[in-house]
Amino acid sequence: MQIDKLRGKELDDLFEGILKLESVEECYHFFDDLCTTNELVSLKQRFQVAKMMKEGYTYSKVQEETGASSATVSRVKRCLDYGSEGYHTIIDRME
């Protein structure tokens, strides 16, 4: 896992804090404070790419619908196929 290099108390604190959020509205407030608009757009886009790829959409359809670059779509697909199962965990729980 790439994130293992970052593992530690500070990142644990961030994740534990995120787990304390109780509503979508609280998420909006927290992530508005935490991230820039561009960072949020990138996160949102990657998650939409992951959902569409998991649903079986083609690369070109995903790019067209999300506006993501081919590099972003490829990276997300690689994470879906060979990553830490993070996308799968969240998307499966949302279904």
C-alpha positions in Angstrom: 0.0 0.0 0.0 1.3 3.4 -1.0 -0.4 5.0 2.0 1.7 2.9 4.4 4.5 5.5 3.9 2.3 8.1 5.4 0.8 6.0 8.2 1.1 7.6 11.6 -0.7 9.4 14.4 -1.4 12.5 12.4 -3.1 10.6 9.6 -4.9 8.4 12.1 -6.2 11.6 13.7 -7.5 12.9 10.3 -9.3 9.6 9.5 -10.7 9.3 13.0 -12.0 12.8 12.7 -13.6 12.0 9.3 -15.3 9.0 10.9 -16.9 11.3 13.4 -18.8 13.2 10.7 -22.5 12.4 11.0 -24.1 13.9 7.9 -23.5 14.9 4.3 -23.8 18.5 5.5 -21.1 18.1 8.1 -18.9 16.6 5.3 -19.5 19.7 3.2 -18.4 21.9 6.0 -15.3 19.9 7.0 -14.1 19.3 3.5 -14.7 22.9 2.5 -12.3 23.8 5.3 -9.8 21.0 4.6 -9.5 21.1 0.8 -9.3 23.6 -2.0 -12.0 23.7 -4.6 -9.6 22.0 -7.1 -8.8 19.2 -4.6 -12.5 18.6 -4.0 -13.2 18.6 -7.8 -10.4 16.0 -8.3 -11.7 13.8 -5.4 -15.2 14.0 -6.7 -14.1 13.2 -10.3 -12.0 10.2 -9.3 -14.8 8.7 -7.2 -17.3 9.1 -10.1 -14.8 7.5 -12.4 -14.4 4.6 -10.0 -18.2 4.1 -9.8 -18.6 4.2 -13.5 -15.7 1.8 -14.2 -17.1 -0.6 -11.6 -20.4 -0.5 -13.4 -18.7 -1.5 -16.6 -18.7 1.8 -18.6 -16.0 2.1 -21.3 -13.0 4.4 -20.8 -14.3 6.8 -23.5 -17.8 7.0 -21.9 -16.3 7.6 -18.5 -14.0 10.4 -19.9 -17.0 11.9 -21.7 -19.3 11.9 -18.7 -16.8 12.9 -16.0 -14.4 15.1 -18.0 -11.5 13.1 -16.5 -8.3 12.7 -18.5 -7.3 9.3 -19.8 -4.5 9.3 -17.2 -7.0 9.7 -14.4 -9.3 7.0 -15.8 -6.3 4.7 -16.2 -5.1 5.3 -12.7 -8.5 4.8 -11.1 -9.0 1.6 -13.1 -5.6 0.3 -11.9 -6.6 1.0 -8.3 -9.9 -0.9 -8.9 -8.0 -3.8 -10.3 -4.8 -3.9 -8.2 -5.3 -1.4 -5.4 -6.2 -1.7 -1.7 -9.9 -2.3 -2.3 -10.8 1.1 -0.9 -13.0 2.1 -3.8 -14.7 -1.3 -3.8 -15.4 -1.1 0.0 -17.2 2.3 -0.2 -19.0 1.6 -3.5 -20.2 -1.8 -2.4 -21.5 -0.3 0.9 -23.4 2.4 -0.9 -25.3 -0.1 -3.0 
